[in-house]
Amino acid sequence: MSKSQVTVRQDNTEGARLYMSIEMANREWKLFFCDGSKERQRKVKAGDLEGLDQEIKKSKERLKLVEETPVVSCYEAGRDGFWLHRYMAKQGIENLVVDPSSIEVNRRKRRAKTDRIDGKKLLTLLMRYSWGEKKAWSVVRVPGVEEEDGRHLHREIETLKKERTIHCNRIRSFLKLQGVNEVEPRRGDFCRWVEEVRLWDGSELSSGLKERLKREHDRLMVAQAQIRELEGKREEILKAGGEKRILQMMKLKGIGIESAWKWDKEFFSWRQFRNGKEVGALSGLSPTPYDSGQSRIEQGISKAGNRRVRAMAIEIAWIWIRFQPGSKHTLWFNKRYAHGSKRMRRIGIVAVARKVLIDVWRFVDQGIIPQGAIVQ
Protein backbone atom coordinates (compact mmCIF):
# COMPACT_ATOMS: atom_id res chain seq x y z
CA MET A 1 0.00 0.00 0.00
CA SER A 2 1.47 3.35 -1.03
CA LYS A 3 1.73 6.36 1.19
CA SER A 4 -0.86 8.15 -0.93
CA GLN A 5 -3.39 5.48 0.01
CA VAL A 6 -2.74 5.84 3.71
CA THR A 7 -4.93 8.31 5.58
CA VAL A 8 -2.97 9.99 8.34
CA ARG A 9 -5.17 11.00 11.32
CA GLN A 10 -4.29 14.34 12.83
CA ASP A 11 -5.67 15.71 16.09
CA ASN A 12 -7.79 18.73 15.34
CA THR A 13 -8.99 20.75 18.31
CA GLU A 14 -10.20 23.68 16.28
CA GLY A 15 -13.83 24.35 17.24
CA ALA A 16 -13.66 21.99 20.25
CA ARG A 17 -15.32 22.93 23.52
CA LEU A 18 -15.31 21.69 27.07
CA TYR A 19 -18.84 21.28 28.42
CA MET A 20 -19.44 21.41 32.17
CA SER A 21 -22.56 21.07 34.32
CA ILE A 22 -22.63 21.77 38.05
CA GLU A 23 -24.90 20.14 40.64
CA MET A 24 -24.80 22.54 43.58
CA ALA A 25 -25.44 21.50 47.19
CA ASN A 26 -24.69 22.88 50.66
CA ARG A 27 -21.45 21.00 51.22
CA GLU A 28 -20.10 20.10 47.80
CA TRP A 29 -20.50 20.67 44.10
CA LYS A 30 -20.53 17.80 41.64
CA LEU A 31 -18.85 18.68 38.33
CA PHE A 32 -19.56 16.84 35.08
CA PHE A 33 -17.29 17.41 32.07
CA CYS A 34 -17.51 16.28 28.45
CA ASP A 35 -15.77 17.15 25.19
CA GLY A 36 -18.56 15.67 23.07
CA SER A 37 -17.47 12.05 23.41
CA LYS A 38 -15.62 11.35 26.67
CA GLU A 39 -16.93 12.27 30.11
CA ARG A 40 -15.34 13.06 33.45
CA GLN A 41 -16.84 13.55 36.93
CA ARG A 42 -15.32 15.35 39.89
CA LYS A 43 -16.26 16.93 43.22
CA VAL A 44 -15.22 20.15 44.92
CA LYS A 45 -16.16 21.80 48.18
CA ALA A 46 -19.12 24.19 47.83
CA GLY A 47 -17.86 27.66 46.98
CA ASP A 48 -14.29 26.53 46.29
CA LEU A 49 -13.57 28.63 43.21
CA GLU A 50 -9.89 27.76 43.19
CA GLY A 51 -10.74 24.07 43.21
CA LEU A 52 -13.24 24.66 40.39
CA ASP A 53 -10.59 26.33 38.25
CA GLN A 54 -8.16 23.48 38.93
CA GLU A 55 -10.72 20.84 37.91
CA ILE A 56 -11.45 22.69 34.66
CA LYS A 57 -7.72 22.79 33.91
CA LYS A 58 -7.26 19.09 34.76
CA SER A 59 -10.28 18.12 32.63
CA LYS A 60 -8.75 19.83 29.61
CA GLU A 61 -5.55 17.84 30.15
CA ARG A 62 -7.34 14.51 30.65
CA LEU A 63 -9.60 15.03 27.63
CA LYS A 64 -6.58 16.16 25.56
CA LEU A 65 -7.85 19.67 24.91
CA VAL A 66 -5.57 22.66 24.54
CA GLU A 67 -5.48 25.21 27.35
CA GLU A 68 -7.25 27.83 25.22
CA THR A 69 -10.28 25.59 24.60
CA PRO A 70 -13.45 27.57 25.46
CA VAL A 71 -15.61 26.29 28.33
CA VAL A 72 -19.41 26.22 28.26
CA SER A 73 -21.07 25.58 31.63
CA CYS A 74 -24.51 25.51 33.22
CA TYR A 75 -26.26 25.11 36.56
CA GLU A 76 -29.85 25.29 37.78
CA ALA A 77 -31.26 28.53 39.13
CA GLY A 78 -31.86 28.30 42.85
CA ARG A 79 -30.83 29.49 46.27
CA ASP A 80 -27.23 30.25 45.25
CA GLY A 81 -28.41 33.00 42.92
CA PHE A 82 -26.22 34.47 40.22
CA TRP A 83 -22.88 35.17 41.88
CA LEU A 84 -21.28 32.08 40.33
CA HIS A 85 -22.54 33.12 36.91
CA ARG A 86 -20.86 36.51 37.30
CA TYR A 87 -17.61 34.86 38.40
CA MET A 88 -17.61 32.59 35.36
CA ALA A 89 -18.32 35.48 33.05
CA LYS A 90 -15.32 37.29 34.55
CA GLN A 91 -13.20 34.19 33.89
CA GLY A 92 -14.28 34.12 30.24
CA ILE A 93 -16.51 31.07 30.64
CA GLU A 94 -19.81 31.00 28.76
CA ASN A 95 -22.32 30.09 31.46
CA LEU A 96 -26.05 29.40 31.35
CA VAL A 97 -28.41 29.56 34.31
CA VAL A 98 -31.25 27.14 33.64
CA ASP A 99 -34.87 27.16 34.76
CA PRO A 100 -35.21 23.84 36.68
CA SER A 101 -38.87 23.43 35.73
CA SER A 102 -37.97 23.39 32.02
CA ILE A 103 -35.71 20.34 32.29
CA GLU A 104 -37.31 17.27 30.73
CA VAL A 105 -37.69 14.21 32.97
CA ASN A 106 -38.82 10.62 32.66
CA ARG A 107 -42.62 10.40 32.93
CA ARG A 108 -42.73 7.02 34.61
CA LYS A 109 -44.46 6.79 37.96
CA ARG A 110 -41.24 5.86 39.71
CA ARG A 111 -38.04 7.32 38.35
CA ALA A 112 -34.55 7.30 39.76
CA LYS A 113 -33.24 10.69 40.88
CA THR A 114 -29.69 11.26 42.08
CA ASP A 115 -27.20 14.11 41.73
CA ARG A 116 -25.24 11.98 39.27
CA ILE A 117 -28.29 11.40 37.05
CA ASP A 118 -29.31 15.07 37.24
CA GLY A 119 -25.79 16.28 36.49
CA LYS A 120 -25.40 14.02 33.45
CA LYS A 121 -28.84 15.10 32.22
CA LEU A 122 -27.83 18.74 32.51
CA LEU A 123 -24.63 18.00 30.58
CA THR A 124 -26.56 16.28 27.77
CA LEU A 125 -29.03 19.15 27.48
CA LEU A 126 -26.19 21.68 27.54
CA MET A 127 -24.59 20.02 24.51
CA ARG A 128 -27.91 19.83 22.68
CA TYR A 129 -28.51 23.53 23.37
CA SER A 130 -25.00 24.50 22.26
CA TRP A 131 -25.34 22.48 19.06
CA GLY A 132 -28.46 24.40 18.01
CA GLU A 133 -31.46 22.91 19.82
CA LYS A 134 -32.55 26.14 21.52
CA LYS A 135 -35.81 24.65 22.83
CA ALA A 136 -34.03 21.94 24.81
CA TRP A 137 -34.70 24.02 27.95
CA SER A 138 -35.34 27.58 29.16
CA VAL A 139 -32.39 29.80 30.02
CA VAL A 140 -32.85 32.35 32.80
CA ARG A 141 -32.22 36.01 32.03
CA VAL A 142 -29.64 37.06 34.63
CA PRO A 143 -30.15 40.58 36.04
CA GLY A 144 -27.28 42.97 36.52
CA VAL A 145 -25.93 43.77 39.98
CA GLU A 146 -27.74 47.13 40.14
CA GLU A 147 -30.96 45.63 38.78
CA GLU A 148 -30.88 42.87 41.38
CA ASP A 149 -30.12 45.37 44.12
CA GLY A 150 -33.13 47.48 43.10
CA ARG A 151 -35.51 44.69 44.08
CA HIS A 152 -34.61 44.76 47.80
CA LEU A 153 -36.63 47.84 48.76
CA HIS A 154 -40.11 46.66 47.76
CA ARG A 155 -39.40 43.07 48.80
CA GLU A 156 -38.39 44.21 52.28
CA ILE A 157 -41.57 46.26 52.56
CA GLU A 158 -43.53 43.19 51.50
CA THR A 159 -41.81 41.07 54.18
CA LEU A 160 -42.38 43.67 56.90
CA LYS A 161 -46.08 43.91 56.06
CA LYS A 162 -46.39 40.15 56.44
CA GLU A 163 -44.63 40.39 59.81
CA ARG A 164 -46.99 43.18 60.85
CA THR A 165 -49.99 41.01 60.00
CA ILE A 166 -48.52 38.11 62.00
CA HIS A 167 -48.05 40.29 65.10
CA CYS A 168 -51.57 41.78 64.81
CA ASN A 169 -53.19 38.36 64.42
CA ARG A 170 -51.21 36.96 67.34
CA ILE A 171 -52.34 39.78 69.64
CA ARG A 172 -55.96 39.30 68.58
CA SER A 173 -55.70 35.54 69.13
CA PHE A 174 -54.31 35.92 72.67
CA LEU A 175 -57.14 38.25 73.63
CA LYS A 176 -59.77 36.16 71.87
CA LEU A 177 -58.80 33.26 74.16
CA GLN A 178 -59.87 35.46 77.09
CA GLY A 179 -63.16 36.54 75.49
CA VAL A 180 -61.92 40.00 74.38
CA ASN A 181 -63.12 40.67 70.83
CA GLU A 182 -62.79 44.39 70.09
CA VAL A 183 -59.02 44.80 69.63
CA GLU A 184 -56.93 47.28 67.63
CA PRO A 185 -53.30 46.12 68.02
CA ARG A 186 -51.84 49.22 66.31
CA ARG A 187 -53.40 51.76 68.67
CA GLY A 188 -50.89 54.13 70.22
CA ASP A 189 -52.05 53.60 73.83
CA PHE A 190 -52.10 49.81 73.58
CA CYS A 191 -50.01 49.21 76.72
CA ARG A 192 -52.31 51.40 78.85
CA TRP A 193 -55.36 49.80 77.24
CA VAL A 194 -54.12 46.30 78.19
CA GLU A 195 -53.98 47.37 81.83
CA GLU A 196 -57.61 48.54 81.68
CA VAL A 197 -59.07 45.47 79.92
CA ARG A 198 -61.45 43.46 82.07
CA LEU A 199 -62.58 39.88 81.53
CA TRP A 200 -66.09 38.48 81.75
CA ASP A 201 -66.00 38.41 85.54
CA GLY A 202 -64.45 41.89 85.89
CA SER A 203 -60.93 40.61 86.60
CA GLU A 204 -57.73 41.82 84.96
CA LEU A 205 -55.64 39.93 82.44
CA SER A 206 -52.99 37.68 83.98
CA SER A 207 -49.57 39.25 84.47
CA GLY A 208 -47.84 36.79 82.13
CA LEU A 209 -50.30 37.52 79.31
CA LYS A 210 -49.94 41.29 79.83
CA GLU A 211 -46.18 41.09 79.52
CA ARG A 212 -46.35 38.93 76.42
CA LEU A 213 -48.89 41.23 74.77
CA LYS A 214 -46.68 44.25 75.46
CA ARG A 215 -43.61 42.54 73.98
CA GLU A 216 -45.61 41.48 70.95
CA HIS A 217 -46.83 45.07 70.55
CA ASP A 218 -43.24 46.35 70.76
CA ARG A 219 -42.25 44.05 67.88
CA LEU A 220 -45.31 45.26 65.95
CA MET A 221 -44.26 48.88 66.42
CA VAL A 222 -40.72 48.13 65.21
CA ALA A 223 -42.10 46.58 62.01
CA GLN A 224 -44.50 49.51 61.57
CA ALA A 225 -41.71 52.06 62.02
CA GLN A 226 -39.51 50.29 59.46
CA ILE A 227 -42.38 50.18 56.96
CA ARG A 228 -42.89 53.94 57.29
CA GLU A 229 -39.16 54.54 56.91
CA LEU A 230 -38.88 52.46 53.73
CA GLU A 231 -42.04 53.91 52.21
CA GLY A 232 -40.71 57.39 52.87
CA LYS A 233 -37.44 56.46 51.18
CA ARG A 234 -39.36 55.17 48.17
CA GLU A 235 -41.33 58.41 47.88
CA GLU A 236 -38.12 60.45 48.06
CA ILE A 237 -36.68 58.45 45.15
CA LEU A 238 -39.79 59.18 43.09
CA LYS A 239 -39.70 62.89 43.94
CA ALA A 240 -36.12 63.02 42.69
CA GLY A 241 -37.50 62.05 39.26
CA GLY A 242 -35.13 59.18 38.58
CA GLU A 243 -37.74 56.46 38.08
CA LYS A 244 -39.34 57.59 34.82
CA ARG A 245 -41.03 54.27 34.03
CA ILE A 246 -42.73 54.20 37.43
CA LEU A 247 -43.95 57.77 37.07
CA GLN A 248 -45.20 56.93 33.58
CA MET A 249 -47.23 53.97 34.87
CA MET A 250 -48.72 56.05 37.69
CA LYS A 251 -50.29 58.36 35.12
CA LEU A 252 -52.86 55.63 34.45
CA LYS A 253 -55.76 55.97 36.86
CA GLY A 254 -55.91 52.98 39.20
CA ILE A 255 -52.18 52.27 39.19
CA GLY A 256 -50.37 53.53 42.27
CA ILE A 257 -46.89 53.43 43.66
CA GLU A 258 -47.09 49.83 44.95
CA SER A 259 -48.02 48.23 41.64
CA ALA A 260 -45.91 50.54 39.48
CA TRP A 261 -42.78 50.05 41.60
CA LYS A 262 -43.16 46.27 41.74
CA TRP A 263 -43.84 45.92 38.00
CA ASP A 264 -40.86 48.07 37.13
CA LYS A 265 -38.29 46.47 39.47
CA GLU A 266 -39.46 42.89 38.91
CA PHE A 267 -40.36 43.09 35.23
CA PHE A 268 -39.95 46.11 32.98
CA SER A 269 -36.64 47.61 34.12
CA TRP A 270 -34.33 44.76 33.07
CA ARG A 271 -36.24 42.59 30.60
CA GLN A 272 -36.60 43.12 26.88
CA PHE A 273 -39.96 42.14 25.37
CA ARG A 274 -40.64 41.88 21.65
CA ASN A 275 -44.42 41.49 21.81
CA GLY A 276 -47.38 41.10 24.13
CA LYS A 277 -47.24 37.31 24.04
CA GLU A 278 -43.85 37.38 25.75
CA VAL A 279 -45.23 39.69 28.47
CA GLY A 280 -48.15 37.34 29.13
CA ALA A 281 -45.95 34.23 29.11
CA LEU A 282 -43.30 35.62 31.44
CA SER A 283 -45.93 36.73 33.94
CA GLY A 284 -47.43 33.23 33.97
CA LEU A 285 -50.83 34.51 32.80
CA SER A 286 -50.85 32.69 29.46
CA PRO A 287 -53.34 29.84 28.96
CA THR A 288 -52.15 26.22 28.73
CA PRO A 289 -54.46 24.25 26.43
CA TYR A 290 -54.42 20.47 26.24
CA ASP A 291 -55.35 19.57 22.65
CA SER A 292 -54.57 15.96 21.75
CA GLY A 293 -56.79 13.81 19.55
CA GLN A 294 -60.38 14.27 20.69
CA SER A 295 -59.34 15.79 24.02
CA ARG A 296 -59.56 19.57 24.23
CA ILE A 297 -59.11 20.84 27.77
CA GLU A 298 -58.16 24.28 29.04
CA GLN A 299 -55.81 23.72 31.98
CA GLY A 300 -55.77 27.31 33.22
CA ILE A 301 -52.89 29.77 33.31
CA SER A 302 -49.32 28.46 33.29
CA LYS A 303 -48.15 30.21 36.52
CA ALA A 304 -44.63 29.85 35.14
CA GLY A 305 -43.50 33.45 35.53
CA ASN A 306 -42.85 35.95 38.28
CA ARG A 307 -45.41 35.32 41.03
CA ARG A 308 -45.18 38.87 42.40
CA VAL A 309 -45.95 40.38 39.01
CA ARG A 310 -48.79 37.92 38.45
CA ALA A 311 -50.40 38.54 41.85
CA MET A 312 -50.18 42.30 41.39
CA ALA A 313 -51.62 42.07 37.87
CA ILE A 314 -54.73 40.26 39.14
CA GLU A 315 -55.13 42.77 41.97
CA ILE A 316 -54.81 45.68 39.56
CA ALA A 317 -57.33 44.03 37.20
CA TRP A 318 -60.07 44.40 39.85
CA ILE A 319 -59.01 48.01 40.48
CA TRP A 320 -58.96 48.65 36.71
CA ILE A 321 -62.60 47.52 36.42
CA ARG A 322 -63.54 50.05 39.10
CA PHE A 323 -61.47 53.10 38.12
CA GLN A 324 -61.38 52.66 34.34
CA PRO A 325 -65.08 52.13 33.51
CA GLY A 326 -64.71 53.31 29.91
CA SER A 327 -61.70 51.13 29.12
CA LYS A 328 -61.92 48.56 26.35
CA HIS A 329 -61.04 45.77 28.80
CA THR A 330 -63.62 46.88 31.37
CA LEU A 331 -66.39 46.95 28.76
CA TRP A 332 -65.33 43.50 27.54
CA PHE A 333 -65.37 42.09 31.08
CA ASN A 334 -68.77 43.62 31.93
CA LYS A 335 -70.32 42.27 28.75
CA ARG A 336 -68.96 38.75 29.03
CA TYR A 337 -68.36 37.96 32.72
CA ALA A 338 -69.89 40.55 35.05
CA HIS A 339 -73.32 38.87 35.20
CA GLY A 340 -71.92 35.35 35.52
CA SER A 341 -71.12 33.26 38.56
CA LYS A 342 -68.32 34.02 41.01
CA ARG A 343 -66.15 31.39 39.30
CA MET A 344 -66.71 32.92 35.85
CA ARG A 345 -65.80 36.38 37.16
CA ARG A 346 -62.54 35.01 38.55
CA ILE A 347 -61.76 33.44 35.17
CA GLY A 348 -62.58 36.70 33.41
CA ILE A 349 -60.47 38.84 35.73
CA VAL A 350 -57.36 36.76 34.94
CA ALA A 351 -57.88 37.52 31.26
CA VAL A 352 -58.26 41.21 32.11
CA ALA A 353 -55.04 41.05 34.16
CA ARG A 354 -53.10 39.73 31.16
CA LYS A 355 -54.58 42.34 28.82
CA VAL A 356 -53.93 45.22 31.25
CA LEU A 357 -50.33 44.11 31.88
CA ILE A 358 -49.65 44.01 28.14
CA ASP A 359 -51.23 47.44 27.66
CA VAL A 360 -49.18 48.90 30.52
CA TRP A 361 -46.02 47.53 28.90
CA ARG A 362 -46.97 49.19 25.59
CA PHE A 363 -47.72 52.42 27.46
CA VAL A 364 -44.30 52.40 29.16
CA ASP A 365 -42.28 51.09 26.22
CA GLN A 366 -43.98 52.79 23.27
CA GLY A 367 -46.19 55.47 24.83
CA ILE A 368 -49.41 53.89 23.47
CA ILE A 369 -52.36 54.81 25.72
CA PRO A 370 -54.70 51.86 26.42
CA GLN A 371 -57.95 52.23 24.49
CA GLY A 372 -60.52 54.12 26.57
CA ALA A 373 -58.23 54.50 29.57
CA ILE A 374 -58.12 57.61 31.76
CA VAL A 375 -54.68 59.19 31.97
CA GLN A 376 -54.11 61.54 34.88
N, C-alpha and C positions, 0 to 999 in steps of 0.2 A: 504494500500500500504506500503510495507516494505521500509526501508531505502536504501536497495540495489537497489530498483527500481527507486529511486529518483535521478535524475541527478542534481548535485549541480554546478551552474555556477560560475566560478571564473574569475575575471578580469585578463587578461593576456596582458600585455603591451610589452612583448618581441617581438622585430621586428617591433614595431609601429614607425611611423614617423609623424612629423608635416610638412605639405606642405604649402608653402607660395608663393604667387605671388604678385608683386608690380607694380602698375600703377603709374608712376612717372610724375609729372607735376611741373610747376614753383613754385606754392604756397604750395601744399600739395601732399602727397603720399597716395594712397589708398591701404590698405593691405587686402589680402584675405587669410584666413587660412582654412585648412581642415585636418582631421585625416583619411580620407578615407570614412567617412560617414557623419559626421556633419561639417557644415561650420560656419565661423565667419568672419565678415567684420569690419574693423576699419580704422581710418584716423590718420595721423600724419603730422606735419609740414614738408615741404620739407627740407631734410638734418638733421632732428632731430634724430640722432643716439641713443641717450638715450631713446627717446620716442619709437623708433623701438624696442629696447631691452626689454622695459617694456611691449609692446604689445605682443611680442613673449612669454614672461613669463606668462602674463595673459591668453593667448590663450591655453597654456599648462594646466593651472589650470581649465579653463572653459571646455576644452575638456577632462578633467580627464586623462592627460598624466603626467608621472613622469618628474621631472626636467631634468633628463639626456636624455630624448627622443631626438634623432637627428632631425635637421631641414634641410629640402631641400627647397630651394627658387629659384626664377627666376625673371628676368625682361627683357624687350626688349632693345636691343642695340640702342643707340641714343646719344643725345647731352651730357648726363651726363657721358658718357665714362665708365671707368672701376674702378673708385675709390671705389664705393660701393661694387663691387665684391671683391676687395682686403680687404676691411674691414670685410666682411662676412667670408672670408677665414681665417682671423686672429682670428675671434670669433669661429671658428670651424664649421661654417655653410657651407653645400655643396650648392654652388650657381651656376646657369647656366645663361649665357647671351645669349639671343635668337635672331636670325635673324628675324626681323619683317616680312619680305617678305615671310618667310616660314610658317607662321601661317595660317592654313586653315580658310576660311571664307565662309559664305553663298553666293551662286551664284545668288540669286535673284536680280532683277533689283534694287529694293529698300530694303535695309536691315537696321535694327536698329543698331546704333553704339553709345555706351556710355562707360564711364570708367568702370562702373559696369559690363557690358556685356564683355568687353575686359579682365578685371581682372579675371572674372570667367572662361572665355575661356582659359586663360593662366594657371589657376589652374588645369583645367581638363587635358590639354595637359601635364602639369608637372607630374601629377600622371600617365598618360599613358606612358610617357617616363621613369619614375622611375620603373614602373612595367614591362618594357621590350620592349616596342614599340619604338625602337630607331629612326624610320623614322617618328615619329609624327611631328617633326620639325627639324630645323637645329640649332645646338649650335655653337656659335661664339668661335673661338680660341682666348683666351685673351692673349695679349702680356705681357711680363714682363715690369717692370718699365724702365730698361735700353733700352730694345728693342723699347718701345714706345718713349722714349726720343731721340733715334737715328733717328727718322723720321722728327724731326723738321728742321734740316739743309736744306735738299733738298726741303722741302715744303715751307720754308721761301723764298728760292731762286725762287721757282715757283711763289709765290705770288708777290714778288718784280718785276719779269719780266712782270707780268700782269699789275702791276701799271705803269711800265715804258712804256708799250705799250699805256696805257690809256693817260698818259701825252703827249706822242708824237702825238697821234691822235688828242688830243684836240688842241695842238698848230697848227697842220696842218689845222684843221677845222676853227680856228679863222682867219688864214691868207687866207684860201680859200674864206671866206666870203668877203674879200677885193680884190679878184682877184690875189692873190699871190700864185703861184703854186709850184715853186721850193723851197722847204724848207727842211732843215736838222736840226731837233730840237736838236740833240746831239752834234752839232758843238761847239767847245770851245769858239768861239768869238760870241756866239749867241746874247748877249746883245748889243754889238757894231753893229752887223748886223741888228738888229731890228731898230736901230736909222737911218741906211742908207737906209732902204727899202723905195721905192717910189711906189705910187699907179698909176693907169692908167693915171691920170692927172698930175703926177709929184709931188703930195703932200705927206706929211709924214703921218704915221699912227697916229691915235688919241692918245692923252696922256693916256686916260683910258685903251685902248687896249694895249699900250706899257707896262704899269705897270702890267697888268694882264699876258701878255706873259712872262715877266721877272720873276714874281712869279711862274708861271707854270714851267718855265725852272729851277728855283731853286729847286722845288720839284722833277723834273726829275733828276737833278744832285745828290740829296740826295739818291734817289732810285738806281741810277747807282753806286754811291760810295759804298752803302751797298752790292750790288750784287758782286762787285769786292772783297770786304772784305770777304764775305762768300765763294766765289769761291776759294780765296786764302787759306782760312782755310781748305777747303775740300782737296785741293792739298797737303797741309802740312800733313794732316792725312794719305793720301795715301803714301807720301814719307816716313813716319815713318814705313810703312810696316805692319800696324795692320789690314788692311782690305784685307785679303787674297782672299776671294771670289770675291771681286771687281776686284782685280788685275788679278785673273784667268780669269774672263769674258773678260777683256780688251785685253787679248791675241788673241781673235778672231777678225779678221779684220772686221771693220764696227761697232764694239761695242766700244763706248767711255765712258768717265767718267759719263756723264749724265744718259745714259741708265743703265750702270752697277750699279751705286750707287742707283738709284731708284729701280731697280729690287731686289737688295740685301736688302735694308732697308724696302721695302714694302712687300717682298715676301719670298726670300730664307733664310734670316738670322734667322727667328723665326718660320717657318712653316716646318713641316715634311711631305714629300710626299712619297707615296709608289710606285707610277707609273705615267706614263705620262698622263693618263686620269684625275688624280686628279689635275695635273698642269693646264691642259686645262680647267677643270671645274671651278677651283678657280679663274682663270683669266677672266672667262666669255666668253671665245672663243669657247666653245663647241656648237655644233649644237643642235637645239631643234625641232626634227621632230614631226609632227602631223599625226599619223597613226591610224585611227579608221575606221573600216569597209572598204568602198571603197575609203575613203578620205586619200590621202597621200600627205601631204604638208610640205615643209621645211620652218620653220618659222624664220630662221636666227640664229645668235648666241644668247646665253642666256643673256649676259651682266649682269650676276649675281655676278661677282667677283669684284676685285679691279680695279676701272676705270683707275687709274694712270698706273698700270701695263699693262692693256689692250691697252691703248692709245700708250704707249711706244712700245709695241710689234708690233703694226701695223706700226708705224713709222720706227722701225728697220727693218721690213720686206721689205720695199722699199729700204732701204740702203743695206740690205743683197743681194737683186737682183743685185745691182750695184757693190758691192765690193767683192762678193763671186760668180763670174760667173761660177765656176766649181762645186759649191755645188749641192748636190742631189736635194735640194728644189728649187734652181734656175732653174735647168734643167727641173724639173717637171712643174714649173710655165711657163717657156718659151714654152714648148711643148703644154700645155693645154690651157693657158689663154692669152699669150702675144699677139697673133694676133686676139683676140676677141674684143668686144666692150669695152667701158670705164666701163660699169656696170659689165661685166664679169671679167675684170681685178681687180676691187675692191673686188669682191667675192673671186677671187683667192688669193689676197694678204692677206685676213683674214685667209685663210687656211695656207698660208706660215707663218703668224705670230704665229699661234698655234704650228706648227711644229718646228719653230726656237726656241720658248720659251721652248718647251720640250727638245730640243737638248741642249740648254744652261744649263738647269737644270741638265741634265745627265753629261755635261762637268764639271760643278761645283761640283756636288755631287759624281760622280763616275770617273771623269777624261776621259770620252769617248769623243773623238774628233768627231764632226759632219762629216758625210761622204762627202768628197770632199771639206771641208772647209779649208781656209788658216789660219794658226795659226802664229801669229807674234812672 
